[in-house]
């Protein structure tokens, strides 16, 4: 795949998310969202690039462990300049050598950062790895203070230029000591910003978020020798080898292959499309400006509202994920008149404790089809969603890229919905104070719509990317606005019966 309460409906007024000042008034601040770097308020300050290096090329050794089909497909498609990452503050004294040791420790812990693949003349990919002690980290400081725009422009350009699935390193970092702390009146530099970018082949959304806690603890260890109390982690390279072996065992008649073939056949071999139009009816060719994906990040429900919605899901005998899917299916029915909702859902594949905090691309995709049929209450709709979400249970663990090759398909997902519960990740209660955000690079695509729905300690938010045309922008916001209406209808409905929720959804709307 290329390029992831607080007042009802308020975040979507005028089709814009609330400002940071408004969020602060509501007690929300910088809770975990998934946005572009352009949407993050970077400080003015002194910027330093941090770049891993291997001085001795002979330290790279050919590695017989298999390359995952997902990684191989990602490299084959070419994704230079596309990256994911994280930005957050470390509230400790800034020290160059401490930062260097921190990054080196982080890279040593995770073998995903110490591996690369190359393609030979026959088209076959080969893996090479290097031991942790062979990697050093060079700092490249800017000795003048940059303003906010200059910090953004530098990082945006640098990340796009250096991050590539086929060029090592796959991970680079920058620090920004804010201008106020650069001044002689604040010599201790007791707060600074960390921003890193990585290729998707070595990192996923969970890795992005885990990094906040891990890097901060490693920095503290390097600063004062304290025990970081981090768990042992397995190697994503080992996981990739296992996934490769699984993929190679598949045949045309495997149940997973047959299931995907049937699912894709509904749209003549293509993935499901966003249910509302994304371009003008005149069929004019989209411009580069139109295919440049636009982003939105909005808060949907407060913590208290989420608790009420979750309670309604439990009363109906289901969990919150099924409730979110049911709400989306109801939105689809309300806006299109179609009773079947189809999308693709990413699912993590961290199936053992050793992978829980491991950096890597532990993600599969699941075909999702929810048939509301004659559902007339939310309780009935959520039951339909539960059936749809379990119909292909386990399919996400089977590498889709291998299935695609067996089906001779080069299609990629067009409409993707992700739901993640982030409440229990380490140090999650500190994300707001650390101003942490998960980041993604800008993307160009004329027909892709991605929704990331995240439950956090503060509430429920949605981040989305979609084509930037007027039609797609209007329809994506229309869909999200109706999504909020469904959620709040469930919250406001009778907790015991939830009758008439379906009929009430969007009442009075076109």
Secondary structure, DSSP 8 states (H G I E B T S, - for coil): -------TTGGGGGG----HHHHHHTT--S---EEEGGGS----EEEEEEEEEES-GGG-EEE-S---HHHHHHHHH--TT--EEEEEEE-S---HHHHHHHHHHHHHH-GGGGEEEEE-TTS-EEEEE--GGGEEEEEEE--S-B-HHHHHHHHHHHHHHH--SSSS-SEEEEEEEEHHHHSGGGTT---EEEEEEE-GGG--HHHHHHHHHHHHHHHHHHHH-----------HHHHHHHHHHHHHT--TTSHHHHHHHHHHHTTTTS----SS--S-TT-----HHHHBEEEEEEEEEEHHHHHHHHHHHHHTT--HHHHHHHHHHHHHHHHH--SEEEEEEEEE---SGGGTT--S--EEEEEEEEE-TT--SHHHHHHHHHHHHHTTTTGGGS-HHHHHHHTT-----SEEEEEEE-TTSTTGGGHHHHT-EEEE---B-SS-EEEEEEE-SSEEEEEEEEE-SHHHHHHHHHHHHHHHHHHHHHHHS-TTT-TTHHHHTTTT--
